[in-house]
Amino acid sequence: MTFQQFLLILRARVHVALLVFVLTVGTTVLVSLLMTKQYTASTAVVIDVKSPDQVTGMVLQGMMAPGYMATQIDIINSDRVSKAVVKLMNLDSSAVIQQKWREETEGQGDLTDWLAELLQKKLDVKPSRESNVININFTGNDPVFAASVANAFAQAYIDVNLDLRLAPARQYATFFEEQTRLAREKMERAQKALSDYQQLNGITSADERQDFETAKLNETSSQLTGLQGQTTDSQSKRENSRPDTISEVIQSPLINGLKAEIGRMEAKLSESSGNLGKNHPQTIRSESELASLKALLESETLKITSSIETTYQVSKQRESQLQGALADQKARVLILNKQRDELNVLRRDIESAQRAFDVVSQRASQSNIESQTNQTNILVLNPAVPPADPSKPRVLLNILVAIFLGSLLGVGLALTLEMASRRVRSVEDLLEALGIPVLGIISSASGMLKRTKKPTV
């Protein structure tokens, strides 16, 4: 089909096309004027994802994730936020709304859920491109009501977001409070165990007592070592078969004097015996004096050997006593070592319980502060105001669309009717229908009559 054929068909069926066009545009205008006016109120909220948390001082990595903004949009569109809006505006307490709900649902279901669903249908949430601003749009018949609902959605979103953030903190706070109580009880039990152990064993200062007992043990050991040396020396002297070789005997001045006197007496006796004879009274007196000196020497030597025996016996007895005392002191020091080890274990238990208590207590305090905060990273940027002009219907846009569609439908209907009842309107139509060459074209008689008709005078 050529463009000339198209124009001929359109001229022939212009009445049908115009009728369809007029009906389409007229119907659109009429419906647009009769439609209930809808008003769209918009509020904008901004989400701060870069500032650190005011409580912890940390920037949450989840806020920087690409899906964070999409998650916030899903939260705004959620049933929880819609129900919060219903409660915030007390819509469920309106008698008119309750009556409408009964008429439409026959009292089945929940009024809050029904209202939340209606609000969601008229809600439109759009994020700003390449920014952290979210636009909340609500469409309603009343501009004031639409603005109120839009602002209520923004406030409900902030409240729900804060509640979602604080719910885990409250749970953690409760958990850490319980853990803090248990840690405190454990630390108190450890401290009581240490105190009871010290009272039971009479320990005031374990380190000082340990040092004193250890020094006493060392002193006793030194005394025993020295005494054992004396005992060994006394035993060797005691077992010596020649008393005159004992050092005490050799070093004794009295014995040395007696030996010298005996030597002189023996020399004198020898001289007296040679000069005066053995039976001379002087010789006899010298023999008697010599015998007395030897008896005295033997007596003094016996005293020294007896003292060595006595010293040996005393040393053995003292050694036995010191060995017993040393054994008792060793047992006492071992007991103190054991007590010190047990005290160290109890002290480490207290230190461990103290560290655990400090960590849990610090975390509990932080969780408690986090659970009580009322700050959020969401702020209302532009609150909604009642719109002056309706957003629906858009009469001018609808008319422009109706003109386009009416023209399209009119032309389409004209072509459809032409295809259903084909007519010969040009040379091309004749060639397509008969397939034979055209010799000439005769104008219509009406056209000839118009040209030959003379004007009346």
C-alpha positions as CSV (number, residue, x, y, z in Angstrom):
1,M,0.0,0.0,0.0
2,T,1.4,3.3,-1.1
3,F,1.1,6.6,0.8
4,Q,-1.4,7.9,-1.8
5,Q,-3.6,4.8,-1.3
6,F,-3.4,5.4,2.4
7,L,-4.5,9.0,2.0
8,L,-7.4,8.0,-0.3
9,I,-8.6,5.4,2.2
10,L,-8.4,7.9,5.0
11,R,-10.3,10.6,3.0
12,A,-13.0,8.1,2.1
13,R,-13.5,6.9,5.7
14,V,-12.7,10.2,7.5
15,H,-16.1,10.2,9.2
16,V,-15.4,6.8,10.9
17,A,-11.9,7.9,12.0
18,L,-13.2,11.3,13.3
19,L,-16.0,9.5,15.2
20,V,-13.5,7.2,16.9
21,F,-11.2,10.1,17.6
22,V,-13.9,12.2,19.1
23,L,-15.3,9.4,21.2
24,T,-11.9,8.5,22.6
25,V,-10.9,12.0,23.4
26,G,-14.4,12.9,24.8
27,T,-14.5,9.8,26.9
28,T,-11.1,10.4,28.3
29,V,-11.9,14.0,29.1
30,L,-15.2,13.0,30.7
31,V,-13.6,10.3,32.8
32,S,-10.7,12.5,33.8
33,L,-13.1,15.2,35.0
34,L,-15.3,12.7,36.8
35,M,-12.5,10.9,38.5
36,T,-11.9,11.6,42.2
37,K,-8.9,13.9,42.7
38,Q,-5.9,12.2,44.3
39,Y,-3.2,14.2,46.2
40,T,0.3,12.9,46.6
41,A,2.3,14.1,49.6
42,S,6.0,13.5,49.8
43,T,8.5,13.5,52.7
44,A,12.2,12.9,52.5
45,V,14.5,11.2,55.0
46,V,18.2,11.1,54.9
47,I,20.4,8.2,56.3
48,D,23.8,9.0,57.7
49,V,26.0,6.0,56.9
50,K,29.4,7.6,57.5
51,S,29.3,9.2,60.9
52,P,30.5,6.8,63.7
53,D,28.0,5.5,66.3
54,Q,27.7,7.9,69.2
55,V,27.8,5.1,71.8
56,T,30.5,2.7,70.4
57,G,32.3,5.2,68.3
58,M,32.5,2.7,65.4
59,V,31.3,2.9,61.8
60,L,29.2,-0.1,61.1
61,Q,30.4,-1.8,57.9
62,G,26.9,-3.0,57.2
63,M,25.8,0.6,56.5
64,M,28.4,0.8,53.7
65,A,27.1,-2.3,51.9
66,P,25.4,-1.8,48.5
67,G,22.2,-3.5,49.7
68,Y,21.8,-1.3,52.8
69,M,19.6,1.3,51.0
70,A,17.5,-1.5,49.4
71,T,17.0,-3.0,52.9
72,Q,15.8,0.4,54.3
73,I,13.3,0.7,51.5
74,D,12.0,-2.8,52.2
75,I,11.7,-1.8,55.9
76,I,9.5,1.2,55.0
77,N,7.3,-1.0,52.8
78,S,7.0,-3.7,55.5
79,D,3.9,-4.6,57.4
80,R,5.5,-3.6,60.7
81,V,6.0,0.0,59.6
82,S,2.4,0.2,58.2
83,K,1.0,-1.2,61.4
84,A,3.0,1.3,63.3
85,V,1.5,4.1,61.2
86,V,-2.0,2.7,62.0
87,K,-1.2,2.8,65.7
88,L,0.5,6.2,65.5
89,M,-2.5,7.9,63.8
90,N,-5.1,5.9,65.8
91,L,-6.8,4.9,62.5
92,D,-8.1,1.6,64.1
93,S,-10.1,3.6,66.6
94,S,-12.2,5.5,64.0
95,A,-15.8,4.4,63.9
96,V,-16.2,5.2,60.2
97,I,-13.1,3.0,59.3
98,Q,-14.4,0.2,61.5
99,Q,-17.8,0.3,59.8
100,K,-16.1,0.3,56.4
101,W,-14.0,-2.7,57.4
102,R,-17.0,-4.6,58.6
103,E,-18.8,-3.9,55.3
104,E,-15.9,-5.0,53.1
105,T,-14.6,-8.0,55.2
106,E,-17.7,-8.9,57.1
107,G,-15.7,-8.7,60.3
108,Q,-13.2,-11.3,59.3
109,G,-9.5,-10.8,59.9
110,D,-7.7,-8.1,61.8
111,L,-8.6,-4.4,61.4
112,T,-4.9,-3.3,61.8
113,D,-3.8,-5.7,59.1
114,W,-6.5,-4.5,56.7
115,L,-5.6,-0.9,57.2
116,A,-1.9,-1.6,56.8
117,E,-2.6,-3.3,53.5
118,L,-4.6,-0.3,52.3
119,L,-1.9,2.1,53.2
120,Q,0.7,0.0,51.5
121,K,-1.2,0.1,48.2
122,K,-1.0,3.9,48.2
123,L,2.6,4.1,49.3
124,D,5.4,4.7,47.0
125,V,9.0,4.7,48.3
126,K,11.8,5.8,46.0
127,P,15.5,6.3,46.8
128,S,17.3,9.3,45.3
129,R,19.9,8.4,42.7
130,E,23.5,8.3,44.1
131,S,22.5,9.7,47.5
132,N,21.3,8.6,50.9
133,V,18.0,10.3,50.6
134,I,14.7,8.3,50.5
135,N,11.5,9.8,49.3
136,I,8.3,8.6,50.9
137,N,5.2,9.3,48.8
138,F,1.6,8.7,49.8
139,T,-1.5,9.3,47.7
140,G,-4.9,10.0,49.1
141,N,-8.2,11.8,48.5
142,D,-7.5,14.4,51.2
143,P,-4.3,16.5,50.9
144,V,-4.0,17.0,54.6
145,F,-4.6,13.3,55.3
146,A,-2.0,12.3,52.6
147,A,0.6,14.6,54.2
148,S,-0.2,13.3,57.7
149,V,0.2,9.7,56.5
150,A,3.5,10.5,54.7
151,N,4.9,12.1,57.9
152,A,3.6,9.2,59.9
153,F,5.4,6.7,57.7
154,A,8.6,8.7,58.1
155,Q,8.2,8.7,61.9
156,A,7.2,5.0,62.0
157,Y,10.2,4.1,59.9
158,I,12.5,5.9,62.3
159,D,10.8,4.3,65.3
160,V,11.0,0.8,63.8
161,N,14.5,1.3,62.7
162,L,15.5,2.3,66.2
163,D,13.6,-0.6,67.7
164,L,15.3,-3.0,65.3
165,R,18.7,-1.6,66.3
166,L,17.9,-1.6,70.1
167,A,16.3,-5.0,70.2
168,P,19.6,-7.0,70.0
169,A,21.2,-4.5,72.4
170,R,18.4,-5.1,74.9
171,Q,18.9,-8.8,74.6
172,Y,22.6,-8.5,75.0
173,A,22.2,-6.2,78.0
174,T,20.0,-8.8,79.7
175,F,22.4,-11.6,78.8
176,F,25.5,-9.7,80.1
177,E,23.7,-8.6,83.2
178,E,23.1,-12.3,84.0
179,Q,26.7,-13.1,83.1
180,T,27.9,-10.3,85.3
181,R,26.0,-11.6,88.2
182,L,27.4,-15.1,87.7
183,A,31.0,-13.7,87.3
184,R,30.6,-11.7,90.5
185,E,29.4,-14.8,92.4
186,K,32.3,-16.8,91.1
187,M,34.8,-14.1,92.1
188,E,33.2,-13.9,95.6
189,R,33.4,-17.7,96.0
190,A,37.1,-17.6,95.0
191,Q,37.8,-14.8,97.5
192,K,35.9,-16.7,100.2
193,A,37.8,-19.9,99.5
194,L,41.1,-18.0,99.9
195,S,40.0,-16.4,103.1
196,D,38.7,-19.7,104.6
197,Y,41.9,-21.4,103.7
198,Q,44.0,-18.7,105.4
199,Q,41.8,-18.8,108.5
200,L,41.9,-22.6,108.6
201,N,45.7,-22.8,108.4
202,G,46.4,-19.6,110.4
203,I,48.1,-17.9,107.6
204,T,48.6,-14.1,107.8
205,S,51.5,-13.6,105.5
206,A,52.6,-16.6,103.7
207,D,55.7,-15.2,102.2
208,E,57.2,-13.9,105.5
209,R,56.4,-17.2,107.2
210,Q,57.9,-19.1,104.4
211,D,61.1,-17.0,104.6
212,F,61.4,-17.5,108.3
213,E,60.9,-21.2,108.3
214,T,63.3,-21.6,105.4
215,A,66.0,-19.6,107.2
216,K,65.4,-21.7,110.3
217,L,65.7,-24.9,108.2
218,N,69.0,-23.6,106.8
219,E,70.3,-22.7,110.2
220,T,69.4,-26.1,111.7
221,S,71.1,-27.8,108.7
222,S,74.2,-25.8,109.2
223,Q,74.3,-26.6,112.9
224,L,73.8,-30.3,112.2
225,T,76.6,-30.3,109.6
226,G,79.0,-28.6,112.1
227,L,78.0,-31.0,114.9
228,Q,78.5,-34.0,112.6
229,G,82.0,-32.8,111.9
230,Q,82.7,-32.6,115.7
231,T,81.2,-36.0,116.3
232,T,83.4,-37.6,113.6
233,D,86.5,-35.9,115.0
234,S,85.6,-37.1,118.6
235,Q,84.9,-40.6,117.3
236,S,88.3,-40.8,115.6
237,K,90.0,-39.6,118.7
238,R,88.0,-42.0,120.8
239,E,88.9,-44.9,118.7
240,N,92.6,-44.0,118.8
241,S,94.7,-46.7,120.7
242,R,97.4,-44.3,121.7
243,P,96.1,-41.5,123.9
244,D,99.4,-39.7,123.8
245,T,99.0,-39.0,120.1
246,I,95.7,-37.2,120.6
247,S,95.9,-33.5,119.8
248,E,94.4,-32.4,123.0
249,V,96.9,-34.5,125.0
250,I,99.8,-33.2,122.8
251,Q,98.7,-29.6,123.1
252,S,97.9,-29.7,126.9
253,P,100.3,-27.5,128.8
254,L,99.8,-29.5,132.0
255,I,100.7,-32.8,130.4
256,N,103.6,-31.2,128.6
257,G,104.9,-29.8,131.9
258,L,104.4,-33.2,133.6
259,K,106.3,-34.9,130.8
260,A,109.2,-32.4,131.1
261,E,109.2,-32.9,134.9
262,I,109.2,-36.7,134.5
263,G,112.1,-36.3,132.1
264,R,114.1,-34.3,134.7
265,M,113.2,-36.8,137.4
266,E,114.3,-39.7,135.3
267,A,117.6,-38.0,134.6
268,K,118.0,-37.2,138.3
269,L,117.1,-40.8,139.2
270,S,119.6,-42.1,136.8
271,E,122.3,-39.9,138.2
272,S,121.3,-40.7,141.8
273,S,121.3,-44.4,141.1
274,G,124.7,-44.2,139.5
275,N,126.3,-42.2,142.2
276,L,124.4,-43.2,145.4
277,G,123.0,-46.6,144.6
278,K,119.5,-47.8,144.3
279,N,118.9,-48.2,148.0
280,H,119.9,-44.7,148.9
281,P,117.1,-42.7,150.4
282,Q,117.5,-39.9,147.9
283,T,117.2,-42.5,145.1
284,I,114.2,-44.0,146.7
285,R,112.6,-40.5,147.1
286,S,113.3,-39.7,143.5
287,E,111.7,-43.0,142.4
288,S,108.7,-42.2,144.6
289,E,108.4,-38.7,143.1
290,L,108.8,-40.1,139.5
291,A,106.0,-42.6,140.2
292,S,103.8,-39.8,141.5
293,L,104.5,-37.7,138.4
294,K,103.7,-40.6,136.0
295,A,100.5,-41.4,138.0
296,L,99.5,-37.8,137.6
297,L,100.4,-37.8,133.9
298,E,98.2,-40.9,133.4
299,S,95.4,-39.3,135.4
300,E,95.5,-36.1,133.4
301,T,95.7,-38.1,130.1
302,L,92.7,-40.2,131.3
303,K,90.8,-37.0,132.0
304,I,91.4,-35.7,128.5
305,T,90.4,-39.1,126.9
306,S,87.3,-39.2,129.2
307,S,86.4,-35.6,128.1
308,I,86.7,-36.7,124.5
309,E,84.4,-39.7,125.2
310,T,81.9,-37.3,127.0
311,T,82.1,-34.9,124.1
312,Y,81.5,-37.7,121.6
313,Q,78.4,-38.9,123.5
314,V,77.1,-35.4,123.9
315,S,77.7,-34.7,120.2
316,K,75.9,-37.9,119.2
317,Q,72.9,-37.0,121.4
318,R,72.9,-33.5,120.1
319,E,73.2,-34.8,116.5
320,S,70.2,-37.0,117.0
321,Q,68.2,-34.0,118.4
322,L,69.2,-31.8,115.5
323,Q,68.3,-34.5,113.0
324,G,64.9,-34.8,114.5
325,A,64.5,-31.0,114.5
326,L,65.8,-30.9,110.9
327,A,63.2,-33.5,109.9
328,D,60.5,-31.6,111.6
329,Q,61.6,-28.3,110.0
330,K,61.7,-30.0,106.6
331,A,58.2,-31.3,107.1
332,R,57.1,-27.8,108.2
333,V,58.7,-26.2,105.2
334,L,57.1,-28.8,102.9
335,I,53.7,-28.0,104.4
336,L,54.3,-24.3,103.9
337,N,55.3,-25.0,100.3
338,K,52.1,-26.9,99.7
339,Q,50.1,-24.2,101.4
340,R,51.8,-21.6,99.3
341,D,51.1,-23.5,96.1
342,E,47.4,-23.9,97.2
343,L,47.3,-20.2,98.0
344,N,48.8,-19.4,94.6
345,V,46.1,-21.5,92.9
346,L,43.4,-19.7,94.9
347,R,44.9,-16.3,94.1
348,R,45.0,-17.2,90.4
349,D,41.4,-18.3,90.6
350,I,40.6,-14.9,92.1
351,E,42.6,-13.1,89.4
352,S,40.9,-15.1,86.6
353,A,37.5,-14.5,88.1
354,Q,38.4,-10.8,88.5
355,R,39.4,-10.5,84.8
356,A,36.3,-12.3,83.6
357,F,34.2,-10.0,85.8
358,D,35.8,-6.9,84.5
359,V,35.4,-7.9,80.9
360,V,31.7,-9.0,81.3
361,S,31.0,-5.9,83.5
362,Q,32.4,-3.6,80.9
363,R,30.5,-5.3,78.1
364,A,27.3,-5.2,80.2
365,S,27.7,-1.5,80.8
366,Q,28.2,-0.8,77.1
367,S,25.2,-3.0,76.1
368,N,23.1,-1.3,78.7
369,I,24.0,2.2,77.3
370,E,23.3,1.0,73.8
371,S,19.9,-0.4,74.8
372,Q,18.8,2.9,76.3
373,T,19.9,5.2,73.5
374,N,17.1,7.0,71.6
375,Q,19.3,8.3,68.8
376,T,19.3,7.0,65.2
377,N,21.2,7.7,62.0
378,I,17.9,8.7,60.2
379,L,16.6,12.2,60.0
380,V,13.6,13.8,58.3
381,L,15.0,16.0,55.6
382,N,11.8,17.5,54.2
383,P,8.5,16.9,56.1
384,A,5.4,16.4,53.9
385,V,3.0,19.4,53.5
386,P,-0.5,19.2,52.1
387,P,-0.2,19.5,48.3
388,A,-2.1,22.3,46.6
389,D,-2.6,20.6,43.3
390,P,-3.9,17.0,42.7
391,S,-1.5,14.4,41.4
392,K,-4.3,12.5,39.7
393,P,-6.0,12.7,37.4
394,R,-3.6,14.5,35.0
395,V,-6.2,15.9,32.6
396,L,-3.7,17.4,30.1
397,L,-1.6,14.3,30.0
398,N,-4.7,12.1,29.6
399,I,-6.0,14.4,26.8
400,L,-2.6,14.1,25.0
401,V,-2.6,10.4,25.4
402,A,-6.3,10.2,24.2
403,I,-5.5,12.3,21.1
404,F,-2.7,9.9,20.2
405,L,-4.7,6.8,21.0
406,G,-7.8,8.2,19.3
407,S,-5.9,9.0,16.2
408,L,-4.3,5.6,16.2
409,L,-7.7,3.8,16.8
410,G,-9.5,5.9,14.2
411,V,-6.9,5.2,11.5
412,G,-6.7,1.6,12.5
413,L,-10.5,1.2,12.3
414,A,-10.6,2.9,8.9
415,L,-7.9,0.6,7.5
416,T,-9.7,-2.4,9.0
417,L,-13.0,-1.5,7.4
418,E,-11.2,-0.9,4.1
419,M,-9.6,-4.3,4.2
420,A,-12.9,-5.9,5.0
421,S,-14.6,-4.2,2.0
422,R,-12.0,-3.4,-0.5
423,R,-12.8,-0.5,-3.0
424,V,-11.0,0.8,-6.1
425,R,-9.9,4.3,-5.3
426,S,-6.9,4.8,-7.5
427,V,-5.0,3.4,-10.5
428,E,-2.8,1.3,-8.2
429,D,-5.9,-0.4,-6.8
430,L,-7.1,-1.3,-10.3
431,L,-3.7,-2.7,-11.2
432,E,-3.6,-4.8,-8.0
433,A,-7.2,-6.0,-8.6
434,L,-7.1,-6.8,-12.4
435,G,-3.5,-7.0,-13.2
436,I,-3.9,-5.4,-16.7
437,P,-2.5,-2.1,-18.0
438,V,-4.5,1.1,-17.7
439,L,-5.1,2.9,-21.0
440,G,-6.6,6.1,-19.6
441,I,-8.3,7.8,-16.8
442,I,-11.8,9.4,-17.0
443,S,-12.6,12.0,-14.4
444,S,-15.9,11.6,-12.5
445,A,-19.0,13.1,-14.0
446,S,-19.7,15.2,-11.0
447,G,-16.3,16.9,-11.5
448,M,-17.1,17.5,-15.2
449,L,-20.5,19.0,-14.4
450,K,-19.0,21.3,-11.9
451,R,-16.5,22.6,-14.5
452,T,-19.1,23.0,-17.4
453,K,-21.9,24.5,-15.3
454,K,-22.4,28.2,-16.1
455,P,-23.1,30.6,-13.4
456,T,-26.6,32.1,-13.2
457,V,-27.1,35.8,-13.9
